[in-house]
Amino acid sequence: FTVSAEAIEQANELANTQIENDAQLASARNQANTSRAALQEKGRRDQMVAAAAAAQARKQVAERAARAKERQALQKKREAVIARAQSDPKAAARVLLPDYGWGDDQFSCLDSLWEGESGWNYKATNSSSGAYGIPQSLPASKMASIAPDWHDNPATQIKWGLKYIQSSYGSPCNAWAQWQSRSPHWY
């Protein structure tokens, strides 16, 4: 049995074609594996980014909840101080100062002012003018603009007095300065 040169050439061409096809198939498999690996890596990165974002969101929610809880605790404490205004009107005034835009630096002036006016006595009455309460409101009924319990509630009187000081003098220290400059003292 003899094989012709032509048959050998055809066999070589088929073998070369097969080798090329195998090489192309291997290359395609490598590209597919590389693409699959890249997609898997991208998926892992995306999962890590999503997990980090979720963790950050949980942290922010926890921080907001903690701040809200702290604000509630401070508000309860503040309300308790205001509720005890009959026994400690100075503490009530101190916690109310920020409501009018003032810091604790204004308290010493307010303390001096109202110590001079009423001695911080919510029942103090000026026998000659009729001024009443801690801030010595004249007429006393002006304090009803805050609440109807002005006659017996030092917190209502303090709120009215702070509002009056804010609108008339700008700050307790300004009111104190005016009080000192007048004889007899008034503001």
PyMOL commands that set and color helices and strands:
alter all, ss='L'
color gray80, all
select helices_A, chain A and resi 5-83+89-100+104-117+140-145+154-168+172-181
alter helices_A, ss='H'
color red, helices_A
deselect
rebuild
show_as cartoon
